Amino acid sequence: RDHVSLLDIYPTLVDAVGVMPPAGLAGYSLLPYLAGSSGQRPVDYVVSMYMSNMANTNAFMIRQGPWKYIAYGRYGPDTYRSYQPQLFNVERDPEELEDVSRSENGICAHLDSLLRGVVDYESVDREVKMEE
């Protein structure tokens, strides 16, 4: 199974009407999956961000294989600096109750590097909070 993202919706619609997507568009067309083929995403991970006035700080997530890594925005009050990334094996722990980040340092480093390759989450967190 491949992971998909809401970022894939627009590229799918663009592909469905047969036009070229804009350069630098995030996400990938899901049309091959809808047509019954297995599809082949050029990456094996998806990224998500959660920003809400209902949360203390912003959350930036990456999912690859069984792993879900969450990094938190740390810009702002001192308490935000204490927020540490979390790692869950969602196949073994679908409710995300057991943070295994301390025992899986290598996986954390790998996923953090992938996440930073997609989004500079520290800068995004700072910019969002400065606009509030």
Backbone as a ProteinNet text record, in pm:
[ID]
protein_1_A
[PRIMARY]
RDHVSLLDIYPTLVDAVGVMPPAGLAGYSLLPYLAGSSGQRPVDYVVSMYMSNMANTNAFMIRQGPWKYIAYGRYGPDTYRSYQPQLFNVERDPEELEDVSRSENGICAHLDSLLRGVVDYESVDREVKMEE
[TERTIARY]
83.3	0	86.7	49.2	117.4	40.4	113.3	49.9	11.5	-101.7	-144.1	-174.3	-184.8	-199.8	-306.4	-361.1	-452	-381.1	-249.9	-173.8	-182.4	-228.3	-241.1	-371.1	-465.2	-595.7	-583	-519	-507.7	-431.4	-313.9	-247	-332.4	-415.6	-504.9	-608.4	-666.4	-766.4	-703.8	-584.8	-513.9	-486	-441.3	-413.7	-542.7	-652.8	-780	-831.5	-805.9	-851.6	-748	-632	-533.5	-446.1	-425.8	-336	-208.9	-106.5	21.4	10.4	56	52.5	156.9	132.8	232.1	362.6	473	603.6	608.5	672.2	689.1	566.6	466.7	343.8	370.6	326.7	340.7	234	264.9	169.9	184.2	114.6	125	-13.4	-31.1	-160.7	-194.1	-318.4	-369	-444.6	-446.7	-521	-481.1	-351.8	-318.2	-387.2	-401.3	-470.1	-618.5	-678	-820.9	-848.9	-748.3	-764.4	-738.3	-703.7	-686.4	-544.3	-448.4	-310.1	-254.7	-139.4	-83.1	-32	-8.9	46.4	190.3	260.7	398.7	437.8	424.5	463.9	616	666.2	811.1	875.8	796.4	847.9	761.5	818.9	745.4	704.2	676.5	633.2	532.6	459.1	369.8	397.6	368.6	392.4	260.9	244.4	125.3	163.6	84.3	105.9	-25.8	-18.6	-137.5	-113.3	-193.5	-184	-323.5	-343.6	-476.9	-467.7	-565.9	-571.1	-615	-649.1	-688.7	-569	-450.7	-330.1	-232.1	-149.8	-48.5	49.8	91.6	191.2	164.2	234.2	216.1	283.6	228.2	284.1	311.4	424.7	468.7	497.4	430.6	437	485.2	552.3	590	556.9	505.1	469.8	545.8	620.2	692.4	687.9	639.6	625.9	538	581.3	500	519	608.8	649.2	575.7	541.3	488.2	573.1	637.7	725.4	659.1	655.1	592.7	694.4	717.1	803.7	713.9	742.7	659.2	729.9	650.4	703.5	747.2	863.2	919	938.5	886.9	899.3	792.1	830.6	733.9	773.3	674.1	701.9	801.2	871.1	972.5	917.6	791.4	734.9	737.6	728.3	732.7	868.2	973.6	1107.3	1122.8	1036	1044.6	973.6	900.1	829	930.2	932	1025.1	950.8	1022.2	958.7	908.6	809.8	755.6	762	772.5	776.2	684.3	600.5	508.5	519.7	510.5	495.2	344.6	281.5	135.5	77.8	161.4	112.1	95.9	188.8	180.6	100.4	95.1	32.4	-55.6	-167.9	-250.1	-310.4	-319.3	-374	-267.9	-142.6	-29.3	-18.3	-9.4	2.2	144.8	228.1	363.9	467.1	519.3	624.3	754.7	809.7	932.9	1053.3	1042.5	1150.3	1282.9	1278.7	1403.4	1475.5	1402.5	1465.6	1494.6	1446.8	1464.2	1527.3	1643.7	1710.6	1742.5	1785.4	1821	1701.7	1588.8	1467.2	1422.6	1431.4	1397.1	1484.5	1614.2	1706.3	1674.8	1647.8	1614.8	1486.9	1381.9	1254.3	1261.3	1336.6	1352.5	1424.1	1523.7	1595.4	1503.1	1421	1325	1225.9	1174.6	1077.5	1138.5	1260.1	1327.4	1355.6	1367.9	1385.6	1260.2	1145.9	1018.8	977.6	996.2	952.1	1049.9	1087.5	1167.9	1071.1	1038.1	928.7	956	1080.6	1109.8	1078.2	1113	1082.6	932.3	865.4	720.6	651.1	691.8	633.5	651.6	770.3	799.6	714.5	707.6	629.9	482.9	427.3	284.6	255.8	340.1	316.8	338	427.5	449.9	329.3	255.6	138.4	16	18.3	-99	-116.9
-119.2	0	124	217.2	346.6	445.2	534.1	641.5	751.5	814.6	928.6	1045.3	1161.9	1284.4	1373.2	1463.1	1563.5	1647.2	1657	1729.6	1662.9	1537.8	1465	1495.6	1560.3	1585.9	1677.4	1792.4	1885.5	1824.6	1762.8	1699.2	1592.5	1522.7	1421.6	1487.2	1597	1667.9	1725.9	1781.3	1836	1724.7	1610.7	1496.2	1446.4	1444.9	1394.8	1478.8	1609.5	1693.8	1702.9	1640.8	1629.2	1750.7	1831.5	1946.4	1923.8	1998.7	1988	2059.3	1994.1	2060.5	2171.3	2272.7	2378.4	2321.1	2382.2	2338.1	2355.5	2264.3	2273.2	2237.1	2179.2	2142.7	2028.2	2045.4	1938.6	1833	1710.3	1601.7	1533.3	1421.4	1338	1290.2	1268.3	1223.6	1083.4	1068.5	938.3	868.1	929.9	873.3	729.1	693.7	553	456.9	495.4	410	399	512.1	512.7	431.9	421.1	344.9	195.3	157.5	16.9	-33.8	49.4	2.4	29	-24.4	-12.7	128.2	206.1	339.1	328.2	434.6	433	573.5	603.4	735.2	746.2	862.5	878.8	884.7	902.7	898.5	801.2	746.9	648.9	705.4	834.4	898.3	1008.5	1049	1163.9	1255.6	1383.3	1486.2	1555.9	1595.1	1667.5	1772.6	1878.7	1983.2	2010.3	2034.6	2069.5	2203.4	2299.8	2434.4	2477.8	2508.3	2543	2626.9	2711.3	2786	2695.5	2571.7	2475	2395.9	2418.9	2348.6	2448.8	2402.1	2490.6	2540.1	2450.5	2483.6	2401.2	2431.9	2362.6	2225.5	2132.3	1997.7	1966.5	1904.5	1868.8	1719.3	1645.3	1500.3	1442.1	1329.3	1252.3	1106.5	1039	897.5	821.7	719.8	633.5	491.9	399.4	261.9	259.7	188	180.6	300.7	392.1	498.6	629.8	694.4	831.2	913.5	1015.2	1103.9	1240.7	1296.2	1426.4	1519.9	1633.1	1738.5	1857.5	1922.8	2033	2166.5	2269.2	2403.8	2447.3	2507.7	2543.2	2693.3	2770.2	2915.2	2968.7	3057.8	3117.6	3097.8	3078.9	3064.7	2952.7	2965.1	2866.5	2724.7	2709	2573.3	2501.2	2574.9	2511.3	2446.3	2501.9	2446.9	2308.1	2276.2	2144.7	2035.8	2073.9	1974.6	1896.2	1767.8	1680.5	1606.1	1572.8	1493.7	1360.1	1306.1	1176.4	1083.4	955.8	853.8	739.6	698.9	588.8	486.3	359.5	252.7	229.3	290	288.6	153.6	63.2	-71.6	-149.7	-133.4	-201.3	-121.2	10.2	100	201.5	156.5	245.8	363.8	352.5	462.7	563.2	535.7	624.5	654.8	549.7	563	543.5	472.5	441.2	515	622.5	699	620.4	579.7	499.9	581.7	712.4	798.1	776.1	748.1	730.5	601.7	499.7	372.1	357.8	451.8	443.8	572.3	607.6	732.7	740.7	630.4	630.3	657.9	599.7	623.1	767.8	820.2	961.2	1053.1	1028.3	1112.9	1104.8	985	965.9	1040.8	1022.8	1086.7	1238	1284.8	1429	1489.2	1419.3	1466	1470.5	1366.5	1366.9	1482.3	1500.7	1606.9	1743.7	1766	1894.1	1915.9	1806.3	1817.3	1865.2	1848.5	1891	2027.6	2049.4	2174.7	2215.3	2341.2	2396.6	2428.7	2327	2341.4	2443.7	2466.2	2568.2	2707.7	2733.2	2863.6	2881.7	2777	2785.5	2813.3	2743.2	2764.4	2910.1	2962.1	3100.8	3199.4	3179.9	3271.8	3269.3	3152.4	3141.5	3212.6	3190.9	3252.6	3403.6	3450.2	3594.9	3663.3	3591.8	3648.2	3648.6	3570.1	3559.8	3681.3
0	0	0	-83.7	-85.9	0.3	62.3	136.8	39.9	63.7	-17.5	75	15.7	92.8	29.2	107.5	50.8	-55.5	-46.2	-147.7	-284.4	-288.5	-414.5	-488.5	-423.1	-485.5	-607.5	-592	-704.1	-822.1	-800.6	-914.8	-982.4	-905.7	-963.3	-1053.4	-1007.3	-1088.6	-1214.8	-1202.2	-1319.3	-1419.5	-1370.2	-1456.8	-1523.4	-1449.1	-1502.2	-1618.7	-1617.2	-1728.2	-1838.5	-1817.4	-1923.5	-1947.1	-1845.8	-1862.4	-1781.6	-1816.7	-1745.9	-1611.5	-1505.1	-1374.7	-1367.2	-1285.9	-1267.7	-1213.1	-1249.2	-1198.9	-1047.2	-980.8	-836.9	-756.4	-822.4	-753.3	-655.7	-533.1	-434.4	-460.7	-430.4	-447.6	-582.4	-595.4	-714.9	-755.2	-882.8	-933.6	-882.2	-841.8	-798.9	-911	-1029	-1140.7	-1172.3	-1168.9	-1195.3	-1097.7	-974.1	-876.3	-910	-949.8	-983	-1108.9	-1196.2	-1319.6	-1298.5	-1175.1	-1145.6	-1146.2	-1185	-1179.6	-1039.8	-1015.4	-881.2	-852.4	-956.3	-933.4	-887.5	-897.1	-852.1	-811.7	-685	-635.3	-644.2	-681.9	-688.2	-549.6	-445.7	-308.8	-228.2	-123.6	-42.6	93.3	95.6	219.1	188.4	290.7	280.4	399	377.8	478.9	508.6	633.1	673.9	777.4	783.4	883.2	953.8	1082.9	1159.5	1226.1	1186.5	1242.3	1280.9	1408.2	1454.7	1580.6	1598.5	1723.4	1838.6	1807.3	1909.4	1962.8	1906.8	1950.5	2009.4	2101.8	2160.3	2055.7	1968.2	1867.7	1742.1	1635.7	1508.6	1511.8	1437.5	1428.2	1281.5	1255.4	1121.3	1122.6	1033.8	1038.1	906.7	917.4	799.7	829.4	729.2	740.7	633	674.5	581.9	636.5	554.4	602.4	726.1	829	950	1043.1	1006.4	1097.4	1074.2	1184	1181.1	1277.3	1222.2	1298.9	1307.4	1425.8	1447.9	1511	1445.3	1500.4	1533.1	1642.4	1688.2	1670.9	1639.4	1633.6	1772.1	1779.3	1909.1	1925.1	1829.2	1837.4	1932.2	2020.3	2111.7	2256	2342.5	2485.3	2515.5	2626	2664.4	2671.4	2708.3	2718.1	2583.8	2472.4	2339.8	2314.4	2371	2348.1	2410.4	2505	2569	2487.4	2384.8	2303.5	2220.5	2240	2168.4	2057.9	1950.4	1844.2	1899.3	1832.9	1869	1749.3	1776.6	1672	1712.9	1618.9	1643.7	1531.8	1567.8	1470	1460.3	1360.8	1353.9	1311.7	1263	1234.7	1365.2	1457.6	1587.8	1689.5	1670.1	1767	1692.6	1635.6	1553.2	1630	1761.4	1840.1	1882.6	1844.9	1873.6	2023.3	2100.6	2245.2	2296	2217.1	2260.6	2174.2	2228	2160.3	2170.4	2055.9	2054.7	2007.8	2013.6	1962.8	2035.9	2163.3	2239.7	2204.4	2163.8	2130	1980.7	1899.2	1753.4	1700	1755.5	1717.3	1568.6	1510.5	1368.9	1278.9	1311.6	1233.2	1249.7	1371.2	1394.2	1309.4	1310.1	1232.7	1083.9	1034.1	892.4	855.3	935.5	904.4	921.9	1019.4	1035.9	914.8	865.2	746.1	623.8	605.3	495	509.6	630.8	656.3	626.7	672.2	647.6	499.1	423.2	279	207.8	272.2	215.1	267.2	396.4	457.8	568.2	567.2	676.4	789.1	867.3	962.2	1071.6	1106	1206.2	1152.7	1027.4	966.3	946.1	900	879.7	1013	1116.6	1248.7	1293.4	1276.5	1315.8	1236.1	1103.8	1018.8	1053.9	1074.2	1107.8	1239.1	1337.2	1467.2	1464.8	1380.2	1369.9	1306.5	1220.4	1155.4	1245	1352.8	1440.9	1524.4
[MASK]
++++++++++++++++++++++++++++++++++++++++++++++++++++++++++++++++++++++++++++++++++++++++++++++++++++++++++++++++++++++++++++++++++++

